[in-house]
Amino acid sequence: MAFVTRQFVRSMSSSSAASAKKILIKHVTVIGGGLMGAGIAQVAAATGHTVVLVDQTDDILAKSKKGIEDSLRRMAKKKFTENPKQKAGDEFVEKTLSCLSTSTDAASVVHSTDLVVEAIVENLKVKNELFQRLDKFAAEHTIFASNTSSLQITSMANATTRQDRFAGLHFFNPVPMMKLVEVIKTPMTSQKTFESLVDFCKTLGKHPVSCKDTPGFIVNRLLVPYLIEAIRLHERGDASKEDIDTAMKLGAGYPMGPFELLDYVGLDTTKFILDGWHEMDPANPLFQPSPSMNNLVAQKKLGRKTGEGFYKYK
């Protein structure tokens, strides 16, 4: 009896250890062929992962793939400067593209993937509907992750039956250049899932940092209130936007001033993030709306992309 008990305990321990092993992510599905989704697909394919990029139409995907190829060729020129015939560069581009395929049917491809990364519109309802649908088709071991920069990861995880295999993977734009990835762990995310995602980020050549599921995570939680405080400083008449930008560049060593950065990011994007946080925590003084920014957004003066924001652009 003692022998049987020992064998049972040994068997159970072995099974438990096996279940706790990290997932080696080899096959990746990226949902969303926009700037962020295409960037994530590119870096995953460039590091030897099998990648399927998914979007609604073949036209969108053709444009995404062309953008990825152009980006790879620019990278190859810098990476293989010692090869005048660019043979090594061409091989790098071709090898990366051979790891990448496209599809307009997410449900048909997630059954054989290790990781699904969502990079679609910043709308919680739309994201939840997507994850809820894919949850029915994805393999049991498949990890789901969202690239959201402002929405709550826990809310998305709760739309699925795999809360322990759900986390945030917040990449930064442009993905091929930016080294940081915020790995967001909800209260339900398993340690196995978290460690698997950290390892995945490292294989991409990125530097992962960990954060709980708090509004804005690390970077945006610090960055957005800073940007809004710069607007308030200007609204009060304490300093001009030009002097505020100059002060932060020369005094704090920032590459861009807050108003330059707001115009670069897009005032509509910043307003969207701030409005979401204000709705979640209306009493928080850091999340109070900005009249100046709201007024510019109402006038469709969104920054560089429209030719005018806090500054005018030719």
Contacts in CASP RR format, 6 or more apart in sequence:
PFRMAT RR
TARGET T0000
AUTHOR 0000-0000-0000
METHOD contacts of the structure
MODEL  1
MAFVTRQFVRSMSSSSAASAKKILIKHVTVIGGGLMGAGIAQVAAATGHT
VVLVDQTDDILAKSKKGIEDSLRRMAKKKFTENPKQKAGDEFVEKTLSCL
STSTDAASVVHSTDLVVEAIVENLKVKNELFQRLDKFAAEHTIFASNTSS
LQITSMANATTRQDRFAGLHFFNPVPMMKLVEVIKTPMTSQKTFESLVDF
CKTLGKHPVSCKDTPGFIVNRLLVPYLIEAIRLHERGDASKEDIDTAMKL
GAGYPMGPFELLDYVGLDTTKFILDGWHEMDPANPLFQPSPSMNNLVAQK
KLGRKTGEGFYKYK
19 192 0 8 1.000
20 191 0 8 1.000
20 192 0 8 1.000
21 192 0 8 1.000
22 192 0 8 1.000
22 195 0 8 1.000
22 196 0 8 1.000
22 199 0 8 1.000
23 114 0 8 1.000
23 141 0 8 1.000
23 143 0 8 1.000
23 192 0 8 1.000
23 193 0 8 1.000
23 196 0 8 1.000
24 114 0 8 1.000
24 196 0 8 1.000
24 199 0 8 1.000
25 49 0 8 1.000
25 114 0 8 1.000
25 115 0 8 1.000
25 143 0 8 1.000
25 196 0 8 1.000
25 197 0 8 1.000
25 199 0 8 1.000
25 200 0 8 1.000
25 203 0 8 1.000
26 49 0 8 1.000
26 50 0 8 1.000
26 114 0 8 1.000
27 49 0 8 1.000
27 50 0 8 1.000
27 51 0 8 1.000
27 52 0 8 1.000
27 112 0 8 1.000
27 113 0 8 1.000
27 114 0 8 1.000
27 115 0 8 1.000
28 41 0 8 1.000
28 44 0 8 1.000
28 49 0 8 1.000
28 50 0 8 1.000
28 51 0 8 1.000
28 52 0 8 1.000
28 113 0 8 1.000
28 114 0 8 1.000
28 115 0 8 1.000
28 116 0 8 1.000
28 117 0 8 1.000
29 51 0 8 1.000
29 52 0 8 1.000
29 54 0 8 1.000
29 106 0 8 1.000
29 109 0 8 1.000
29 110 0 8 1.000
29 113 0 8 1.000
29 115 0 8 1.000
29 116 0 8 1.000
29 117 0 8 1.000
30 37 0 8 1.000
30 40 0 8 1.000
30 41 0 8 1.000
30 44 0 8 1.000
30 51 0 8 1.000
30 52 0 8 1.000
30 53 0 8 1.000
30 54 0 8 1.000
30 116 0 8 1.000
30 117 0 8 1.000
30 119 0 8 1.000
31 54 0 8 1.000
31 55 0 8 1.000
31 106 0 8 1.000
31 116 0 8 1.000
31 117 0 8 1.000
31 118 0 8 1.000
31 119 0 8 1.000
31 120 0 8 1.000
31 130 0 8 1.000
31 134 0 8 1.000
32 38 0 8 1.000
32 53 0 8 1.000
32 54 0 8 1.000
32 55 0 8 1.000
32 118 0 8 1.000
32 119 0 8 1.000
32 120 0 8 1.000
33 41 0 8 1.000
33 53 0 8 1.000
33 54 0 8 1.000
33 55 0 8 1.000
33 60 0 8 1.000
33 61 0 8 1.000
33 64 0 8 1.000
33 119 0 8 1.000
34 55 0 8 1.000
34 60 0 8 1.000
34 64 0 8 1.000
34 119 0 8 1.000
35 173 0 8 1.000
35 174 0 8 1.000
36 119 0 8 1.000
36 147 0 8 1.000
36 171 0 8 1.000
36 173 0 8 1.000
36 175 0 8 1.000
37 53 0 8 1.000
37 64 0 8 1.000
37 117 0 8 1.000
37 119 0 8 1.000
37 147 0 8 1.000
37 175 0 8 1.000
38 53 0 8 1.000
38 64 0 8 1.000
38 65 0 8 1.000
38 67 0 8 1.000
38 68 0 8 1.000
39 68 0 8 1.000
39 71 0 8 1.000
39 171 0 8 1.000
39 174 0 8 1.000
39 175 0 8 1.000
39 176 0 8 1.000
40 117 0 8 1.000
40 119 0 8 1.000
40 147 0 8 1.000
40 171 0 8 1.000
40 175 0 8 1.000
41 51 0 8 1.000
41 53 0 8 1.000
41 64 0 8 1.000
41 68 0 8 1.000
41 100 0 8 1.000
42 68 0 8 1.000
42 71 0 8 1.000
42 72 0 8 1.000
42 96 0 8 1.000
42 100 0 8 1.000
42 175 0 8 1.000
42 176 0 8 1.000
43 175 0 8 1.000
43 176 0 8 1.000
43 204 0 8 1.000
43 205 0 8 1.000
43 206 0 8 1.000
44 51 0 8 1.000
44 99 0 8 1.000
44 204 0 8 1.000
45 51 0 8 1.000
45 68 0 8 1.000
45 96 0 8 1.000
45 97 0 8 1.000
45 99 0 8 1.000
45 100 0 8 1.000
46 72 0 8 1.000
46 92 0 8 1.000
46 96 0 8 1.000
46 99 0 8 1.000
46 176 0 8 1.000
47 203 0 8 1.000
47 204 0 8 1.000
47 205 0 8 1.000
48 96 0 8 1.000
48 99 0 8 1.000
49 99 0 8 1.000
49 203 0 8 1.000
50 99 0 8 1.000
51 99 0 8 1.000
51 100 0 8 1.000
51 101 0 8 1.000
52 100 0 8 1.000
52 101 0 8 1.000
52 102 0 8 1.000
52 103 0 8 1.000
52 109 0 8 1.000
52 113 0 8 1.000
53 61 0 8 1.000
53 64 0 8 1.000
53 65 0 8 1.000
53 100 0 8 1.000
53 101 0 8 1.000
53 102 0 8 1.000
53 103 0 8 1.000
54 61 0 8 1.000
54 102 0 8 1.000
54 103 0 8 1.000
54 104 0 8 1.000
54 105 0 8 1.000
54 106 0 8 1.000
54 109 0 8 1.000
55 61 0 8 1.000
55 64 0 8 1.000
55 102 0 8 1.000
55 104 0 8 1.000
56 104 0 8 1.000
57 104 0 8 1.000
58 102 0 8 1.000
58 104 0 8 1.000
61 102 0 8 1.000
61 103 0 8 1.000
61 104 0 8 1.000
64 102 0 8 1.000
65 97 0 8 1.000
65 100 0 8 1.000
65 102 0 8 1.000
68 97 0 8 1.000
68 100 0 8 1.000
69 93 0 8 1.000
69 97 0 8 1.000
71 176 0 8 1.000
72 92 0 8 1.000
72 93 0 8 1.000
72 96 0 8 1.000
72 97 0 8 1.000
73 93 0 8 1.000
75 92 0 8 1.000
75 176 0 8 1.000
76 86 0 8 1.000
76 88 0 8 1.000
76 89 0 8 1.000
76 90 0 8 1.000
76 92 0 8 1.000
76 93 0 8 1.000
77 86 0 8 1.000
77 89 0 8 1.000
79 89 0 8 1.000
79 92 0 8 1.000
80 86 0 8 1.000
80 88 0 8 1.000
80 89 0 8 1.000
80 92 0 8 1.000
83 89 0 8 1.000
103 109 0 8 1.000
106 130 0 8 1.000
106 133 0 8 1.000
106 134 0 8 1.000
107 133 0 8 1.000
107 134 0 8 1.000
107 136 0 8 1.000
107 137 0 8 1.000
108 137 0 8 1.000
110 116 0 8 1.000
110 134 0 8 1.000
110 137 0 8 1.000
110 138 0 8 1.000
110 139 0 8 1.000
110 142 0 8 1.000
111 137 0 8 1.000
111 138 0 8 1.000
111 139 0 8 1.000
112 139 0 8 1.000
113 138 0 8 1.000
113 139 0 8 1.000
113 142 0 8 1.000
114 141 0 8 1.000
114 142 0 8 1.000
114 143 0 8 1.000
115 142 0 8 1.000
115 143 0 8 1.000
115 144 0 8 1.000
115 145 0 8 1.000
115 197 0 8 1.000
115 200 0 8 1.000
116 134 0 8 1.000
116 138 0 8 1.000
116 142 0 8 1.000
116 143 0 8 1.000
116 144 0 8 1.000
116 145 0 8 1.000
117 145 0 8 1.000
117 146 0 8 1.000
117 147 0 8 1.000
117 169 0 8 1.000
118 127 0 8 1.000
118 130 0 8 1.000
118 131 0 8 1.000
118 144 0 8 1.000
118 145 0 8 1.000
118 146 0 8 1.000
118 147 0 8 1.000
118 148 0 8 1.000
119 147 0 8 1.000
120 126 0 8 1.000
120 127 0 8 1.000
120 130 0 8 1.000
121 127 0 8 1.000
122 148 0 8 1.000
122 149 0 8 1.000
122 150 0 8 1.000
122 151 0 8 1.000
122 272 0 8 1.000
124 151 0 8 1.000
124 152 0 8 1.000
124 155 0 8 1.000
124 156 0 8 1.000
127 146 0 8 1.000
127 148 0 8 1.000
127 151 0 8 1.000
127 156 0 8 1.000
128 155 0 8 1.000
128 156 0 8 1.000
128 159 0 8 1.000
129 159 0 8 1.000
131 144 0 8 1.000
131 146 0 8 1.000
131 156 0 8 1.000
131 159 0 8 1.000
131 160 0 8 1.000
131 166 0 8 1.000
132 159 0 8 1.000
132 160 0 8 1.000
134 144 0 8 1.000
135 144 0 8 1.000
135 159 0 8 1.000
135 160 0 8 1.000
135 161 0 8 1.000
135 162 0 8 1.000
138 144 0 8 1.000
138 162 0 8 1.000
141 165 0 8 1.000
142 162 0 8 1.000
142 165 0 8 1.000
143 162 0 8 1.000
143 165 0 8 1.000
143 166 0 8 1.000
143 167 0 8 1.000
143 193 0 8 1.000
143 196 0 8 1.000
143 197 0 8 1.000
144 156 0 8 1.000
144 157 0 8 1.000
144 160 0 8 1.000
144 162 0 8 1.000
144 165 0 8 1.000
144 166 0 8 1.000
144 167 0 8 1.000
145 166 0 8 1.000
145 167 0 8 1.000
145 168 0 8 1.000
145 169 0 8 1.000
145 197 0 8 1.000
146 153 0 8 1.000
146 156 0 8 1.000
146 168 0 8 1.000
146 169 0 8 1.000
147 168 0 8 1.000
147 169 0 8 1.000
147 170 0 8 1.000
147 171 0 8 1.000
148 156 0 8 1.000
148 168 0 8 1.000
148 170 0 8 1.000
149 170 0 8 1.000
149 216 0 8 1.000
149 217 0 8 1.000
149 220 0 8 1.000
149 273 0 8 1.000
150 215 0 8 1.000
150 216 0 8 1.000
150 220 0 8 1.000
150 272 0 8 1.000
150 273 0 8 1.000
150 276 0 8 1.000
150 277 0 8 1.000
152 213 0 8 1.000
152 215 0 8 1.000
152 280 0 8 1.000
153 166 0 8 1.000
153 167 0 8 1.000
153 168 0 8 1.000
153 184 0 8 1.000
153 186 0 8 1.000
153 213 0 8 1.000
154 186 0 8 1.000
154 187 0 8 1.000
154 188 0 8 1.000
154 213 0 8 1.000
156 166 0 8 1.000
157 163 0 8 1.000
157 166 0 8 1.000
157 186 0 8 1.000
157 188 0 8 1.000
157 189 0 8 1.000
160 166 0 8 1.000
163 186 0 8 1.000
163 188 0 8 1.000
163 189 0 8 1.000
164 188 0 8 1.000
164 189 0 8 1.000
164 190 0 8 1.000
164 193 0 8 1.000
165 189 0 8 1.000
165 190 0 8 1.000
165 193 0 8 1.000
166 186 0 8 1.000
166 188 0 8 1.000
166 189 0 8 1.000
166 193 0 8 1.000
167 183 0 8 1.000
167 184 0 8 1.000
167 185 0 8 1.000
167 186 0 8 1.000
167 189 0 8 1.000
167 193 0 8 1.000
167 194 0 8 1.000
167 197 0 8 1.000
168 182 0 8 1.000
168 183 0 8 1.000
168 184 0 8 1.000
168 197 0 8 1.000
169 181 0 8 1.000
169 182 0 8 1.000
169 183 0 8 1.000
169 184 0 8 1.000
169 197 0 8 1.000
169 201 0 8 1.000
170 181 0 8 1.000
170 182 0 8 1.000
170 184 0 8 1.000
170 217 0 8 1.000
170 219 0 8 1.000
171 178 0 8 1.000
171 181 0 8 1.000
171 206 0 8 1.000
172 178 0 8 1.000
172 180 0 8 1.000
172 181 0 8 1.000
172 219 0 8 1.000
179 205 0 8 1.000
179 206 0 8 1.000
179 207 0 8 1.000
180 206 0 8 1.000
180 207 0 8 1.000
180 209 0 8 1.000
180 219 0 8 1.000
181 201 0 8 1.000
181 204 0 8 1.000
181 206 0 8 1.000
181 207 0 8 1.000
181 208 0 8 1.000
181 209 0 8 1.000
182 208 0 8 1.000
182 209 0 8 1.000
182 210 0 8 1.000
182 211 0 8 1.000
182 217 0 8 1.000
182 218 0 8 1.000
182 219 0 8 1.000
183 194 0 8 1.000
183 197 0 8 1.000
183 198 0 8 1.000
183 201 0 8 1.000
183 208 0 8 1.000
183 209 0 8 1.000
183 210 0 8 1.000
183 211 0 8 1.000
184 211 0 8 1.000
184 212 0 8 1.000
184 213 0 8 1.000
184 217 0 8 1.000
185 194 0 8 1.000
185 210 0 8 1.000
185 211 0 8 1.000
185 212 0 8 1.000
185 213 0 8 1.000
186 212 0 8 1.000
186 213 0 8 1.000
187 213 0 8 1.000
194 210 0 8 1.000
197 208 0 8 1.000
198 208 0 8 1.000
198 210 0 8 1.000
201 207 0 8 1.000
201 208 0 8 1.000
202 208 0 8 1.000
209 218 0 8 1.000
211 217 0 8 1.000
211 218 0 8 1.000
214 221 0 8 1.000
215 221 0 8 1.000
215 277 0 8 1.000
215 280 0 8 1.000
215 281 0 8 1.000
215 287 0 8 1.000
216 224 0 8 1.000
216 273 0 8 1.000
216 277 0 8 1.000
220 273 0 8 1.000
224 270 0 8 1.000
224 273 0 8 1.000
224 274 0 8 1.000
224 277 0 8 1.000
225 286 0 8 1.000
225 287 0 8 1.000
226 258 0 8 1.000
227 258 0 8 1.000
227 261 0 8 1.000
227 262 0 8 1.000
227 270 0 8 1.000
228 270 0 8 1.000
228 274 0 8 1.000
228 286 0 8 1.000
228 288 0 8 1.000
228 290 0 8 1.000
228 293 0 8 1.000
230 241 0 8 1.000
230 244 0 8 1.000
230 248 0 8 1.000
230 257 0 8 1.000
230 258 0 8 1.000
230 259 0 8 1.000
230 262 0 8 1.000
231 258 0 8 1.000
231 259 0 8 1.000
231 262 0 8 1.000
231 290 0 8 1.000
231 292 0 8 1.000
231 293 0 8 1.000
232 290 0 8 1.000
233 239 0 8 1.000
233 244 0 8 1.000
234 240 0 8 1.000
234 241 0 8 1.000
234 244 0 8 1.000
234 259 0 8 1.000
234 292 0 8 1.000
235 290 0 8 1.000
235 291 0 8 1.000
235 292 0 8 1.000
239 247 0 8 1.000
241 259 0 8 1.000
241 310 0 8 1.000
241 311 0 8 1.000
244 257 0 8 1.000
244 258 0 8 1.000
244 259 0 8 1.000
245 256 0 8 1.000
245 257 0 8 1.000
245 258 0 8 1.000
245 259 0 8 1.000
245 260 0 8 1.000
246 257 0 8 1.000
248 254 0 8 1.000
248 257 0 8 1.000
248 258 0 8 1.000
249 255 0 8 1.000
249 256 0 8 1.000
249 257 0 8 1.000
256 264 0 8 1.000
259 310 0 8 1.000
259 311 0 8 1.000
260 311 0 8 1.000
262 270 0 8 1.000
262 293 0 8 1.000
262 303 0 8 1.000
262 309 0 8 1.000
262 310 0 8 1.000
263 303 0 8 1.000
263 304 0 8 1.000
263 309 0 8 1.000
263 310 0 8 1.000
263 311 0 8 1.000
263 313 0 8 1.000
264 303 0 8 1.000
264 304 0 8 1.000
266 302 0 8 1.000
266 303 0 8 1.000
266 304 0 8 1.000
266 305 0 8 1.000
267 293 0 8 1.000
267 296 0 8 1.000
267 297 0 8 1.000
267 301 0 8 1.000
267 302 0 8 1.000
267 303 0 8 1.000
267 309 0 8 1.000
267 310 0 8 1.000
268 297 0 8 1.000
268 302 0 8 1.000
270 293 0 8 1.000
271 289 0 8 1.000
271 290 0 8 1.000
271 293 0 8 1.000
271 294 0 8 1.000
271 297 0 8 1.000
274 287 0 8 1.000
274 289 0 8 1.000
274 290 0 8 1.000
274 293 0 8 1.000
275 289 0 8 1.000
276 287 0 8 1.000
277 284 0 8 1.000
277 287 0 8 1.000
278 284 0 8 1.000
278 287 0 8 1.000
278 288 0 8 1.000
278 289 0 8 1.000
280 287 0 8 1.000
281 287 0 8 1.000
296 302 0 8 1.000
296 309 0 8 1.000
296 310 0 8 1.000
300 306 0 8 1.000
301 307 0 8 1.000
301 308 0 8 1.000
301 309 0 8 1.000
302 309 0 8 1.000
303 309 0 8 1.000
303 310 0 8 1.000
303 311 0 8 1.000
303 313 0 8 1.000
304 313 0 8 1.000
307 313 0 8 1.000
307 314 0 8 1.000
END
